[in-house]
């Protein structure tokens, strides 16, 4: 309940990005910023923001997020983007992977996040 009160009080949605490079060999780069959860905008604008933020404008990437069940789901159109934003409570972790590399599993993503959190 506390999280839902915080979400109602703060209409901004926090995004936590994890950029993954090349299938088996990857580095992690975290970025955080917020946008209005009630007016998140269009997927294409979100995609352009992500690639611009990470300075990967010349690289084709796939974007995904972990849903409440721990499944890694794609964000590749306006509908998926709206589902991802609506499922965030209050943080949405977004995973970015270079297109054409081996697909991630949520256990891989969780291990990277835990390793990064422990190094702070």
DSSP file (Angstrom, degrees, kcal/mol; ACC not computed):
  #  RESIDUE AA STRUCTURE BP1 BP2  ACC     N-H-->O    O-->H-N    N-H-->O    O-->H-N    TCO  KAPPA ALPHA  PHI   PSI    X-CA   Y-CA   Z-CA
    1    1 A X     >        0   0    0      0, 0.0     4,-2.3     0, 0.0     5,-0.2   0.000 360.0 360.0 360.0 -34.9    0.0    0.0    0.0
    2    2 A X  H  >  +     0   0    0      1,-0.2     4,-2.3     2,-0.2     5,-0.2   0.919 360.0  50.0 -59.3 -43.6    2.8    2.4    0.7
    3    3 A X  H  > S+     0   0    0      1,-0.2     4,-2.2     2,-0.2    -1,-0.2   0.890 109.6  50.7 -63.2 -39.5    4.1    2.1   -2.9
    4    4 A X  H  > S+     0   0    0      2,-0.2     4,-2.2     1,-0.2    -1,-0.2   0.866 109.6  50.7 -69.5 -33.6    0.6    2.8   -4.3
    5    5 A X  H  X S+     0   0    0     -4,-2.3     4,-2.4     2,-0.2    -2,-0.2   0.919 111.3  48.6 -65.3 -42.6    0.3    5.9   -2.0
    6    6 A X  H  X S+     0   0    0     -4,-2.3     4,-2.1     1,-0.2    -2,-0.2   0.887 110.7  51.4 -63.5 -38.3    3.7    7.1   -3.2
    7    7 A X  H  < S+     0   0    0     -4,-2.2    -1,-0.2     2,-0.2    -2,-0.2   0.915 111.7  45.8 -65.8 -43.9    2.6    6.5   -6.8
    8    8 A X  H  < S+     0   0    0     -4,-2.2    -2,-0.2     1,-0.2    -1,-0.2   0.884 114.5  48.3 -66.9 -37.3   -0.6    8.5   -6.4
    9    9 A X  H  < S+     0   0    0     -4,-2.4     2,-0.6     1,-0.2    -2,-0.2   0.845 117.4  42.8 -71.7 -32.9    1.2   11.3   -4.7
   10   10 A X     <  -     0   0    0     -4,-2.1    -1,-0.2    -5,-0.2    -4,-0.0  -0.919  64.0-170.9-118.8 105.6    3.9   11.5   -7.3
   11   11 A X        +     0   0    0     -2,-0.6    26,-3.0    -3,-0.2    27,-0.5   0.522  58.4 102.8 -74.8  -1.8    2.7   11.2  -10.9
   12   12 A X  E     -A   36   0A   0     24,-0.2     2,-0.5    25,-0.1    24,-0.2  -0.654  63.7-145.9 -85.5 136.6    6.3   10.9  -12.2
   13   13 A X  E     -A   35   0A   0     22,-3.9    22,-1.9    -2,-0.4     2,-0.4  -0.866  10.9-139.2-100.5 128.7    7.5    7.5  -13.2
   14   14 A X  E     -Ab  34  91A   0     76,-1.3    78,-2.3    -2,-0.5     2,-0.4  -0.748  13.5-157.0 -89.1 132.3   11.1    6.7  -12.5
   15   15 A X  E     -Ab  33  92A   0     18,-3.1    18,-1.3    -2,-0.4     2,-0.5  -0.903   4.9-164.9-107.0 137.0   13.0    4.8  -15.2
   16   16 A X  E     -Ab  32  93A   0     76,-2.7    78,-2.5    -2,-0.4     2,-0.3  -0.963  14.8-159.3-121.8 110.3   16.0    2.8  -14.4
   17   17 A X  E     -Ab  31  94A   0     14,-3.0    14,-1.1    -2,-0.5     2,-0.5  -0.698  12.6-170.0 -96.9 141.8   17.9    1.8  -17.6
   18   18 A X  E     -Ab  30  95A   0     76,-2.4    78,-2.4    -2,-0.3     2,-0.5  -0.976  10.7-156.9-127.4 116.6   20.4   -0.9  -17.9
   19   19 A X  E     -Ab  29  96A   0     10,-1.7    10,-0.6    -2,-0.5     2,-0.4  -0.833   9.1-164.1 -97.2 125.4   22.3   -1.0  -21.1
   20   20 A X  E     -Ab  28  97A   0     76,-3.0    78,-0.7    -2,-0.5     2,-0.4  -0.914   2.8-154.0-113.4 134.8   23.8   -4.3  -22.1
   21   21 A X        -     0   0    0      6,-0.5    76,-0.0    -2,-0.4    -2,-0.0  -0.836  54.5 -16.7-106.3 145.0   26.5   -4.8  -24.7
   22   22 A X  S    S-     0   0    0     -2,-0.4     3,-0.3     4,-0.1    -1,-0.2   0.785  81.3 -89.6  34.5 122.9   27.1   -7.9  -26.8
   23   23 A X  S    S+     0   0    0      1,-0.2    -2,-0.1    75,-0.1     3,-0.1   0.690 113.8  13.0 -16.1 -83.2   25.6  -11.3  -25.9
   24   24 A X  S    S+     0   0    0      1,-0.2     2,-0.6     2,-0.0    -1,-0.2   0.736 126.7  55.3 -85.8 -21.3   28.1  -13.1  -23.6
   25   25 A X  S    S+     0   0    0     -3,-0.3     2,-0.4    -5,-0.0    -1,-0.2  -0.932  73.0 154.0-114.6 111.4   30.3  -10.1  -22.8
   26   26 A X        -     0   0    0     -2,-0.6     2,-0.3    -6,-0.1    -4,-0.1  -0.975  30.6-154.5-140.5 154.0   28.5   -7.1  -21.5
   27   27 A X        -     0   0    0     -2,-0.4    -6,-0.5    -8,-0.1     2,-0.5  -0.836  23.7-127.3-116.4 159.3   29.0   -4.1  -19.3
   28   28 A X  E     +A   20   0A   0     -2,-0.3     2,-0.4    -8,-0.1    -8,-0.1  -0.911  22.5 179.9-114.9 136.9   26.3   -2.4  -17.4
   29   29 A X  E     -A   19   0A   0    -10,-0.6   -10,-1.7    -2,-0.5     2,-0.4  -0.990  13.8-155.3-133.9 123.5   25.5    1.3  -17.5
   30   30 A X  E     +A   18   0A   0     -2,-0.4     2,-0.4   -12,-0.2   -12,-0.2  -0.832  13.4 176.9-105.7 137.1   22.7    2.7  -15.4
   31   31 A X  E     -A   17   0A   0    -14,-1.1   -14,-3.0    -2,-0.4     2,-0.4  -0.991   8.1-164.1-133.3 143.0   20.7    5.8  -16.1
   32   32 A X  E     +A   16   0A   0     -2,-0.4     2,-0.3   -16,-0.2   -16,-0.2  -0.990  21.3 140.3-128.2 137.6   17.8    7.2  -14.2
   33   33 A X  E     -A   15   0A   0    -18,-1.3   -18,-3.1    -2,-0.4     2,-0.3  -0.964  33.8-123.8-161.5 171.8   15.2    9.8  -15.1
   34   34 A X  E     +A   14   0A   0     -2,-0.3     2,-0.3   -20,-0.2   -20,-0.2  -0.824  19.1 177.7-121.3 154.4   11.5   10.5  -14.7
   35   35 A X  E     -A   13   0A   0    -22,-1.9   -22,-3.9    -2,-0.3     2,-0.4  -0.973  46.5 -79.6-148.4 164.1    8.6   11.1  -16.9
   36   36 A X  E >   -A   12   0A   0      3,-0.3     3,-0.6    -2,-0.3   -24,-0.2  -0.450  31.9-156.3 -67.9 117.6    4.9   11.7  -16.3
   37   37 A X  T 3  S+     0   0    0    -26,-3.0     3,-0.4    -2,-0.4    -1,-0.2   0.736  93.8  53.5 -67.8 -21.9    3.2    8.3  -15.8
   38   38 A X  T 3  S+     0   0    0    -27,-0.5    -1,-0.2     1,-0.2     3,-0.1   0.709 123.2  25.9 -85.1 -20.9   -0.1    9.7  -16.9
   39   39 A X  S <  S+     0   0    0     -3,-0.6    -3,-0.3     1,-0.1    -1,-0.2  -0.543  70.2 158.4-137.2  68.9    1.2   11.1  -20.2
   40   40 A X        -     0   0    0     -3,-0.4     2,-0.2     1,-0.2    -1,-0.1   0.723  41.4-140.9 -71.0 -19.7    4.2    8.9  -21.0
   41   41 A X        -     0   0    0     -3,-0.1     2,-0.2     4,-0.1    -1,-0.2  -0.554  36.8 -32.5  94.8-162.6    4.2    9.8  -24.8
   42   42 A X     >  -     0   0    0     -2,-0.2     4,-2.0     1,-0.1     5,-0.1  -0.625  48.1-120.4 -99.9 154.8    4.8    7.5  -27.8
   43   43 A X  H  > S+     0   0    0     -2,-0.2     4,-3.2     1,-0.2     5,-0.2   0.913 111.8  56.0 -58.2 -45.3    7.1    4.6  -28.1
   44   44 A X  H  > S+     0   0    0      1,-0.2     4,-2.3     2,-0.2    -1,-0.2   0.888 108.4  47.5 -59.6 -40.1    9.1    6.2  -30.9
   45   45 A X  H  > S+     0   0    0      2,-0.2     4,-2.2     1,-0.2    -1,-0.2   0.909 113.0  49.3 -64.8 -41.9    9.9    9.2  -28.8
   46   46 A X  H  X S+     0   0    0     -4,-2.0     4,-2.4     2,-0.2    -2,-0.2   0.918 110.5  50.4 -62.0 -45.4   10.9    7.0  -25.9
   47   47 A X  H  X S+     0   0    0     -4,-3.2     4,-2.5     1,-0.2     5,-0.3   0.923 111.0  48.4 -59.7 -46.3   13.1    4.9  -28.2
   48   48 A X  H  X S+     0   0    0     -4,-2.3     4,-2.1    -5,-0.2    -1,-0.2   0.884 110.3  52.0 -63.6 -38.2   14.8    8.0  -29.5
   49   49 A X  H  X S+     0   0    0     -4,-2.2     4,-2.6     2,-0.2    -1,-0.2   0.915 110.5  48.7 -62.4 -43.6   15.3    9.3  -25.9
   50   50 A X  H  X S+     0   0    0     -4,-2.4     4,-1.9     2,-0.2    -2,-0.2   0.946 113.8  43.6 -63.4 -50.2   17.0    6.0  -24.9
   51   51 A X  H  <>S+     0   0    0     -4,-2.5     5,-2.8     1,-0.2     6,-0.3   0.855 116.3  48.5 -68.5 -32.3   19.4    5.8  -27.8
   52   52 A X  H ><5S+     0   0    0     -4,-2.1     3,-1.1    -5,-0.3    -1,-0.2   0.924 109.7  52.0 -70.0 -43.7   20.2    9.5  -27.5
   53   53 A X  H 3<5S+     0   0    0     -4,-2.6    -2,-0.2     1,-0.3    -1,-0.2   0.865 115.6  41.0 -59.7 -38.0   20.8    9.3  -23.7
   54   54 A X  T 3<5S-     0   0    0     -4,-1.9    -1,-0.3    -5,-0.2    -2,-0.2   0.365 109.2-121.6 -94.2   4.7   23.2    6.3  -24.2
   55   55 A X  T < 5S+     0   0    0     -3,-1.1    -3,-0.2    -4,-0.2     3,-0.1   0.911  77.6 121.9  56.2  45.3   24.9    7.8  -27.2
   56   56 A X    > < +     0   0    0     -5,-2.8     3,-2.0    -6,-0.1    -4,-0.2  -0.162  17.2 134.8-126.8  37.5   24.0    4.8  -29.4
   57   57 A X  T 3  S+     0   0    0     -6,-0.3    -1,-0.1     1,-0.3    -5,-0.1   0.777  74.1  51.0 -60.5 -28.0   22.0    6.5  -32.1
   58   58 A X  T 3  S+     0   0    0     -7,-0.1     2,-0.4    -3,-0.1    -1,-0.3   0.277  98.0  83.9 -93.3  11.3   23.8    4.5  -34.8
   59   59 A X  S <  S-     0   0    0     -3,-2.0     2,-0.5    -8,-0.1    -3,-0.1  -0.948  74.5-133.6-118.3 132.0   23.1    1.2  -33.2
   60   60 A X        +     0   0    0     -2,-0.4    39,-2.8    39,-0.1     2,-0.3  -0.724  35.8 177.0 -82.8 128.3   19.9   -0.8  -33.5
   61   61 A X  E     -C   98   0A   0     -2,-0.5     2,-0.4    37,-0.3    37,-0.2  -0.879  27.6-135.1-129.1 159.4   18.7   -2.0  -30.1
   62   62 A X  E     -C   97   0A   0     35,-3.1    35,-2.6    -2,-0.3     2,-0.4  -0.904  20.5-151.1-110.1 147.2   15.8   -3.9  -28.6
   63   63 A X  E     +C   96   0A   0     12,-0.5    12,-3.2    -2,-0.4     2,-0.3  -0.951  22.1 161.4-121.2 136.9   14.2   -2.6  -25.4
   64   64 A X  E     -CD  95  74A   0     31,-2.5    31,-3.0    -2,-0.4     2,-0.3  -0.900  19.4-153.2-144.4 174.0   12.5   -4.7  -22.8
   65   65 A X  E     -CD  94  73A   0      8,-2.5     8,-3.2    -2,-0.3     2,-0.6  -0.978  25.7-111.3-147.5 158.0   11.3   -4.7  -19.2
   66   66 A X  E     - D   0  72A   0     27,-0.8    27,-0.3    -2,-0.3     6,-0.2  -0.827  35.1-146.6 -93.0 122.7   10.6   -7.2  -16.5
   67   67 A X    >   -     0   0    0      4,-2.7     3,-1.9    -2,-0.6    17,-0.0  -0.127  36.9 -85.5 -79.1-177.3    6.9   -7.6  -15.7
   68   68 A X  T 3  S+     0   0    0      1,-0.3    -1,-0.1     2,-0.1    -2,-0.0   0.711 130.1  53.0 -65.0 -20.2    5.5   -8.3  -12.2
   69   69 A X  T 3  S-     0   0    0      2,-0.1    -1,-0.3     0, 0.0     3,-0.1   0.440 120.4-107.3 -92.5  -1.4    6.0  -12.1  -12.8
   70   70 A X  S <  S+     0   0    0     -3,-1.9     2,-0.3     1,-0.3    36,-0.2   0.521  72.1 142.0  88.9   5.6    9.6  -11.6  -13.7
   71   71 A X        -     0   0    0     35,-0.1    -4,-2.7    34,-0.1     2,-0.7  -0.619  53.7-125.6 -81.1 139.4    9.2  -12.3  -17.5
   72   72 A X  E     -D   66   0A   0     -2,-0.3     2,-0.3    -6,-0.2    -6,-0.2  -0.768  36.1-175.7 -85.9 115.8   11.3  -10.2  -19.8
   73   73 A X  E     -D   65   0A   0     -8,-3.2    -8,-2.5    -2,-0.7     2,-0.1  -0.836  22.5-111.4-115.8 149.9    8.8   -8.5  -22.2
   74   74 A X  E     -D   64   0A   0     -2,-0.3     2,-0.5   -10,-0.2   -10,-0.3  -0.433  10.9-154.8 -78.7 151.6    9.5   -6.3  -25.3
   75   75 A X        +     0   0    0    -12,-3.2   -12,-0.5    -2,-0.1     3,-0.1  -0.927  46.2 130.5-118.3 101.6    8.8   -2.6  -25.6
   76   76 A X        +     0   0    0     -2,-0.5     2,-0.3     1,-0.2    -1,-0.1   0.305  62.3  26.2-139.4   8.3    8.5   -2.2  -29.3
   77   77 A X  S  > S-     0   0    0     -3,-0.1     4,-2.3     1,-0.1     5,-0.2  -0.955  88.2 -89.6-159.2 175.5    5.2   -0.3  -29.9
   78   78 A X  H  > S+     0   0    0     -2,-0.3     4,-2.4     1,-0.2     5,-0.2   0.874 121.8  52.2 -61.7 -38.9    2.9    2.2  -28.2
   79   79 A X  H  > S+     0   0    0      2,-0.2     4,-2.3     1,-0.2    -1,-0.2   0.945 112.1  44.3 -64.2 -48.6    0.7   -0.6  -26.7
   80   80 A X  H  > S+     0   0    0      1,-0.2     4,-2.5     2,-0.2    -1,-0.2   0.887 112.4  53.5 -63.1 -38.1    3.7   -2.4  -25.1
   81   81 A X  H  X S+     0   0    0     -4,-2.3     4,-2.4     2,-0.2    -1,-0.2   0.922 109.2  48.1 -62.5 -44.1    5.1    0.9  -23.9
   82   82 A X  H  X S+     0   0    0     -4,-2.4     4,-2.6     1,-0.2    -2,-0.2   0.896 111.6  50.3 -63.5 -40.4    1.8    1.8  -22.2
   83   83 A X  H  X S+     0   0    0     -4,-2.3     4,-1.6     2,-0.2    -2,-0.2   0.908 111.1  49.0 -63.2 -41.6    1.7   -1.7  -20.5
   84   84 A X  H  X S+     0   0    0     -4,-2.5     4,-0.8     2,-0.2    -2,-0.2   0.935 113.4  46.0 -63.1 -46.2    5.3   -1.3  -19.3
   85   85 A X  H >< S+     0   0    0     -4,-2.4     3,-0.7     1,-0.2    -2,-0.2   0.913 112.8  49.6 -64.4 -42.9    4.6    2.2  -17.9
   86   86 A X  H 3< S+     0   0    0     -4,-2.6    -1,-0.2     1,-0.2    -2,-0.2   0.771 108.7  53.8 -69.5 -24.0    1.3    1.1  -16.2
   87   87 A X  H 3< S+     0   0    0     -4,-1.6    -1,-0.2    -5,-0.2    -2,-0.2   0.656  84.4 104.9 -83.1 -15.1    3.0   -1.9  -14.6
   88   88 A X    <<  -     0   0    0     -4,-0.8     4,-0.2    -3,-0.7     2,-0.2  -0.451  55.5-160.6 -70.3 133.4    5.7    0.2  -13.0
   89   89 A X  S    S-     0   0    0      2,-0.8   -85,-0.1    -2,-0.2     2,-0.1  -0.646  78.2 -47.3-149.3  89.3    5.3    0.6   -9.3
   90   90 A X  S    S+     0   0    0     -2,-0.2   -76,-1.3   -87,-0.1     2,-0.4  -0.947 134.9  47.4 -93.4  -4.5    7.0    3.1   -8.9
   91   91 A X  E     -b   14   0A   0    -78,-0.1    -2,-0.8    -2,-0.1     2,-0.6  -0.830  57.6-160.3-107.1 136.9   10.2    2.1  -10.8
   92   92 A X  E     -b   15   0A   0    -78,-2.3   -76,-2.7    -2,-0.4     2,-0.6  -0.961   9.7-152.5-112.9 117.8   10.4    0.6  -14.3
   93   93 A X  E     -b   16   0A   0     -2,-0.6   -27,-0.8   -27,-0.3     2,-0.4  -0.803  13.6-165.1 -90.2 123.1   13.6   -1.2  -15.1
   94   94 A X  E     -bC  17  65A   0    -78,-2.5   -76,-2.4    -2,-0.6     2,-0.5  -0.922   5.1-153.9-112.8 132.5   14.3   -1.1  -18.8
   95   95 A X  E     -bC  18  64A   0    -31,-3.0   -31,-2.5    -2,-0.4     2,-0.5  -0.904   6.2-163.7-109.3 131.9   16.8   -3.4  -20.5
   96   96 A X  E     +bC  19  63A   0    -78,-2.4   -76,-3.0    -2,-0.5     2,-0.4  -0.959  11.2 177.9-118.4 128.5   18.5   -2.3  -23.7
   97   97 A X  E     -bC  20  62A   0    -35,-2.6   -35,-3.1    -2,-0.5     2,-0.2  -0.989  37.0-103.9-134.7 140.4   20.3   -4.9  -25.8
   98   98 A X  E >   - C   0  61A   0    -78,-0.7     3,-1.6    -2,-0.4   -37,-0.3  -0.418  49.4-107.6 -60.2 128.6   22.1   -4.6  -29.2
   99   99 A X  T 3  S+     0   0    0    -39,-2.8   -39,-0.1     1,-0.2    -1,-0.1  -0.317 101.8  30.8 -62.4 138.5   19.8   -6.1  -31.8
  100  100 A X  T 3  S+     0   0    0      1,-0.4    -1,-0.2    -3,-0.1     2,-0.1   0.304  92.3 114.2  96.4  -8.5   20.9   -9.4  -33.1
  101  101 A X  S <  S-     0   0    0     -3,-1.6    -1,-0.4     1,-0.2     3,-0.1  -0.479  82.5 -71.1 -89.3 167.3   22.6  -10.6  -29.9
  102  102 A X        -     0   0    0     -2,-0.1    -1,-0.2     1,-0.1     2,-0.1  -0.277  60.5-103.2 -57.8 138.2   21.4  -13.5  -27.9
  103  103 A X        -     0   0    0      1,-0.1    -1,-0.1    -3,-0.1     2,-0.1  -0.345  35.7-121.4 -67.2 141.8   18.2  -12.8  -26.0
  104  104 A X        -     0   0    0     -3,-0.1     2,-0.3    -2,-0.1   -32,-0.1  -0.403  15.4-145.9 -78.2 155.7   18.4  -12.0  -22.3
  105  105 A X     >  -     0   0    0     -2,-0.1     4,-1.9     1,-0.1     3,-0.3  -0.856  25.8-116.8-112.7 159.0   16.7  -13.9  -19.6
  106  106 A X  H  > S+     0   0    0     -2,-0.3     4,-3.0     1,-0.2     5,-0.2   0.825 115.1  60.1 -65.4 -29.4   15.4  -12.2  -16.5
  107  107 A X  H  > S+     0   0    0      2,-0.2     4,-2.1     1,-0.2    -1,-0.2   0.893 105.5  49.0 -65.3 -36.8   17.8  -14.3  -14.3
  108  108 A X  H  > S+     0   0    0     -3,-0.3     4,-1.9     2,-0.2    -2,-0.2   0.937 113.2  46.7 -63.4 -46.6   20.7  -12.7  -16.3
  109  109 A X  H  X S+     0   0    0     -4,-1.9     4,-2.4     1,-0.2    -2,-0.2   0.906 111.9  50.6 -63.1 -43.2   19.2   -9.2  -15.8
  110  110 A X  H  X S+     0   0    0     -4,-3.0     4,-2.8     1,-0.2     5,-0.2   0.904 108.9  51.6 -62.5 -41.9   18.6   -9.8  -12.1
  111  111 A X  H  X S+     0   0    0     -4,-2.1     4,-2.4     1,-0.2    -1,-0.2   0.897 110.7  48.2 -63.2 -40.1   22.2  -11.0  -11.6
  112  112 A X  H  X S+     0   0    0     -4,-1.9     4,-2.3     2,-0.2    -2,-0.2   0.919 112.8  48.0 -66.0 -43.6   23.6   -7.9  -13.3
  113  113 A X  H  X S+     0   0    0     -4,-2.4     4,-2.7     2,-0.2    -2,-0.2   0.933 113.2  47.5 -63.4 -46.2   21.4   -5.6  -11.2
  114  114 A X  H  X S+     0   0    0     -4,-2.8     4,-2.3     1,-0.2    -2,-0.2   0.914 112.2  49.8 -62.1 -43.0   22.3   -7.4   -7.9
  115  115 A X  H  X S+     0   0    0     -4,-2.4     4,-1.0    -5,-0.2    -1,-0.2   0.910 113.0  46.9 -61.4 -42.2   26.0   -7.2   -8.8
  116  116 A X  H  < S+     0   0    0     -4,-2.3     3,-0.4     1,-0.2     4,-0.3   0.907 111.6  50.5 -67.9 -42.1   25.7   -3.5   -9.6
  117  117 A X  H >< S+     0   0    0     -4,-2.7     3,-1.2     1,-0.2    -1,-0.2   0.895 109.0  52.4 -63.0 -39.3   23.8   -2.7   -6.4
  118  118 A X  H 3< S+     0   0    0     -4,-2.3    -1,-0.2     1,-0.2    -2,-0.2   0.748 101.2  61.3 -69.7 -22.9   26.4   -4.6   -4.3
  119  119 A X  T 3<        0   0    0     -4,-1.0    -1,-0.2    -3,-0.4    -2,-0.2   0.517 360.0 360.0 -84.1  -2.5   29.2   -2.6   -5.8
  120  120 A X    <         0   0    0     -3,-1.2    -1,-0.2    -4,-0.3    -2,-0.1   0.480 360.0 360.0 -79.3 360.0   27.9    0.8   -4.5
